[in-house]
Amino acid sequence: MIVSYLVSKLALSDAKDFISKNFVKLLIINIIIGFPLAVLIIGLILELSPILGDSKISVVSKIEFLLGKIYFLVPFLIFLLIFGYIYQKSIIYFIAPKENDKYRTFLKWAILDTSIIKSIKSFIGYILIVGLYLIMFLGIELMKFFLALLAAPLVGIFLLLGGPIITSILSFVLSIIFEIIFQIISLFILFLGSYIPKSYFFARVSNPSNWSSLKMAFSSISGKVIKGILKLALYGLIIEIILIILLVAILLIGFVLFGDQIDVDSLDSLDISSILSYSISIIIIVIYLFIELVVAWGVIPDLYILNMIKTNSQSEMSQNAEQSK
C-alpha cells in the first residue's frame, strides 16, 4: 500500500485530496467484502487445480471435468456478478450529497432498488456493461495471440539481417514494447469498465430509467474522461513495474544470501532454519505485493474514478445553471 499510495499522490495529483480523504474508508470496505470473495476463489482453486494442473490429463478430459463442476462454477460466477453489482452501486455514497435521504440508505438501495422490478432491470444493465468489456478483453487477448503467431517470421527476418545476438536483442526489445502497449490497453479497458458502472449507477439515482441511465453513462465518456483513465492506466503500469522490480530484487537478495547454503548432494549441509525463515519472509512479501496490486488496481482507481464522476457532475450542474440564467 505504501508504494501505490505514494505514487498515486504524485501521478494522480488532481484527485489526491479526494483519495487522501477516502482512502482508508474504501480500503476497510475492500478488506471486509474481500474476505468472502478470497475464500471462494481459494476454494475454487483447490477444487479445480489438481485436475487442470495435471499435464498427463488430456484437454478433453479437463473440459469434461469443468462441465461436471458446473454446479460449482455457475453459482461462483453469479456471486461475482452480484458482488460487483452491490459494490459498484454502494460506493456511489462517497460522491453523494449527504443531505439526501436517498443516499443515506445507499446500502439498502444497492441491494434492492425502489422495487424488485427496478432492481432486476438495474442488474441487467450492469450485466450488459460487464459483458461488453469482457468482449473487449477477449479481443485484446486474441490480438496478442495472433501477434505471437507472427513473432516466428519476425525472428527469422532478424536472423537473416543481423545474426543471433542482434536477433535476441531486437526480439527482447520488441517483446517488452508489445507487452507494455498491451498492458496499457488492458488497464485502460479495465478502468474504463470500472468507470461506466459507477457513472451508470450515479445516473440512476437521479434518473430511475434504466435505459436512459445507460445512455447517460456511455455519453459521459468525453476526451477529459479518456485522458484521465489513460493517466490511471499509466499509473497502474508504473505500480506494476515497481512491484515486479521489488519482487525480482527480493528473490536475487535471497539467492545471494542463501544460494551458497544449498547443496543438492548433501541435505545435511542445508541451513533449514535460515531457509525456512527466508521462505516465510518471501510468502509475507508476496502477500504484501499482492495487496499492493489490489490497492493499485482497485481502491485508488475507484476513488479516482469517483472523483472524476463527481467533478464532471458538478461542472454539468454549473453549466446548466448558467444556461438557465
N, C-alpha and C positions, 0 to 999 in steps of 0.2 A: 504493500500500500504506500510505502514511503516513496518509491520510485515513481509510480503512476501519479500520485498526488502532487509531487514536486514538479513533474513535467507538465501536468495539467495547469499548474499555476503560471507556467511560462508560455505553453503553447496555446492555451485557451483563456488568455487574459481578458477577453471580452465577456467572459462568464464566470470569472474567478470569484467574484463576490457571492453569486448565487451558489456556486459549487461549495465554497467555504461554509456558507450558512447551512446548507442542507446535506453535506457530505456524510456526516456521522449518522443522521437520521435514516437516510436511504441505505447506508451500509448495514445498519441494525436490521432494517426490514429485509434486506437481501439475506442476511445470516439466518433470520428466523424462518423465512419461507424457503430458503435454500436447503435447509436440513432434510425435510421430507423428500425433496427432489433428488438430493445426493443419495439418500438411502435407496430410492427407486432405481437410479442409474447404476449404483453399485450392485444392486440385486439383479438388474438386467445383465450386467457384465458377467457376474458369477454364473448366471443361468445359461448364457449363450457361449461364453468364451471357450469352455472345454471342447465343444464340437467345432465351432468356427475357427478356432486356432490350430486344429489338428490338420497338418498338411497331408496326412495319409487318407483322409476322407475326401471323396470326390465332391465337386461343386454341386452336382445334382442332389447328393445326399444332404449337403448343407442347406440347400433350398428347401428340400422336403422337411428338414428339421425346423427351419424357420416357419414354414407353413403349419407345422404341427404345434408351434408355440404361438399361434395366432391369438389364442385366448389370453396370452400374457402381453403380446405386443400391442394389440388394439387398445386395451384399457390404458396402457402406458402412453400411447400417442394421444389418446383422448385427454388424459390427465395433463399432458404437456400443453395441449391447446387451451384447456380450461385454466390452467395455472398461468399461462402467458396472458390470457384474456383478462383475468382478475387483476393481475399485477399491472399490466399496461393501463387498465382503466382506473385503478385505485390511485396510482401515483400522480394523477392529474391534480390531486389535492394540493401538491406543492405549488402549483401556479394558480390555484383557485382563490377568489376573494373570500376571506373567512366569514364575512358578514352574511353570506348567502347560505340559508339552511340546507339547500340542495347539495352544497359542497360539504357541509359539516357531516352529513350522513353518507360520506363518499364510499365507505366500505359496504354499506347496505346497497348503495347504488351500483357499486362494482360487481357485486354478486347477483343482485336482482334489480332490474330496471324498474320503471314505474309500473310495468306489468310484465307478465311472463312472455306474452307475445313480443313485446318490445325487446326483451332480453334475448329471445331466440333470434330476432332479426339482427340485433346488435352483434351477437355471436357469429352469425352467418357472415356479416360484413367483415368481422375480424378474420374469419377463415379465408375469405376471398383475398384479403391483403396478404396473409401468410402464404397462401398458395401461389400468388403472383411472384413473391420474392423467392419462394422455393424454386419456381421455374427459372428465374433469373440465375440463381446459384447453380442449378443443373446446367444451364447454358454455359456458364463460365468454366465449369468442370469439363464439359465436352470440348470447349476451345483448348483447354490445357492438354487434353488427351490427344487432339489432332496435332497440336504443336509438338508434342512428344514424338508422334509418328514422323514428323518432318525433321526431327533432330538428326536422325541417322544419315540422310542425304547431305545435310549441312556439314556433319563431321567428315564425311567423305570428301567434300569440296575443300575443307580446311586442310585435310591431309595432302591433297594434291597441290595446294598452293604453298603450304609452309612447313610441312613436316609435323611430327608428333608433339614437339614442345609447344609450337605456336598453336597447334590444334587444341591441346589441353588448356592453354591459357584462354584462347578465344571461347572455347566451349564453357569454361568456368564462368567467364565474364558474362556471356550471353545467358547462361542459366540463372545467374544472380539477377541480371536485369529483368528477365522474364518473370522470375519469382516475385520480385519487388512490384512489378507492374500488376501482376495478377492478385497479389496480396492487397494492394491498394484498392483495386476494383472490388475484390471480395469484401473488404472492410467497408467500402463506400456503400455497397448494396446492403450489407448488414445494418449499417447505421441509418440508411435511408428507409430500410424495412422496419426500423425501430421508430423513426420519425412519423411515418404515416399512421400507425395505430394510435399514437398519442394525439396527433392532430385530429384524427377521426373521433376519438372519444371526447376530446375537448370541444369539438364542434357539436357533438351530440348533447352536451349539457344544455346549451342554449338553443339547439335546433334538434328536437327529438326525431325528426325524419331521418330514417336510416340512409336512404339513397342520396339525399341532399348533403348529409354529413360526409358520406364517402366522396362526393363530388368536391366538397369544400376542402377535404383533406388532401386530395390529389392536386387541386387547383392552387393550393397554398405553396406548392413547390416552385419557388422562384429562383432567380440567379443567386440571390443572397443566401437562400437555404442550401442550394447546391454547393456554393463556396464554403459555407460553414461546415457542412457534412464532409466535404473533401478535406478540410482542415482537420476535422475529427479523425478521418481515416489516416491521415499522415501522422497525427499524434499517436494513434493506435499502433502504427508501424514502428514508430520510434520506440515505444514501450516494448514491443515485441523484440526488436533488435537488442535493446538494452538487457532484457531478461535472458535472451539466448547467450549474449556475451557473458553475463554473470554466471549462467549455468556452466558454460564451457570453462570459464576461469576457475570455478569451484572444482570441477572434475579434474582439471590439469593440476591444481594445487594438491588435490587428494592423491593423484598419481605420483607427483613428486615426493610427497611425504610418506606414502605407504607402498609405492611401487617396488622399492628395494627390499621390502619385508616379505614379498610374496615369492615363494619358491615352490613351483608345482611339483618338484621332485621330492620335497620333504615337507609334509604337512606340519611336522613338529616345529619347524622354524617360523611358522606364522605367528604374528602377534595378534592373537584373537581379540583381546580386549581393545586394542587400538583400532583394528579393522571394524569391530562391532560399533565402537563409538563413532567412527567415521561414517559408517553406513547409516546409523541413526541420524547423524547430522545431515547427511545427504537427503534422507527422507523428509526431515523437517524443512530443509531449504527448498526442496521440490514442491512441497505443500505451500510454502510461502510464495514461491514464484507463481504457482497456480492461482493463489488468492490475488496476487498482483494482476494477473491476466483478467480475472473476474472483475476486479475493480476497474481496470483499464478499458475493458470491453463492455462493461455492464453499468456500474454505478456512475462513474464520471460522465460517460456518453449520455446516459439517461438524463442526468442533471443538465448537461449542456444543451440537449435537445429540448428539454422542458423550458429552459431559459429562452431558447430561440423561439419557441411557440408563444411564450409569454410576451416577448419583445414584439414579435410580429402582430400579435393580437392587440397590444397597446397602440402600436403605430396605426393599425387599421381603424381602431376606435377614434384616435385623434383626427385621422383623415376624414372619417365620416362626420365628425363633429364640425370640422371646418367647412365641409361641403354643405352641411345643413344650415350653416350661417349664411 
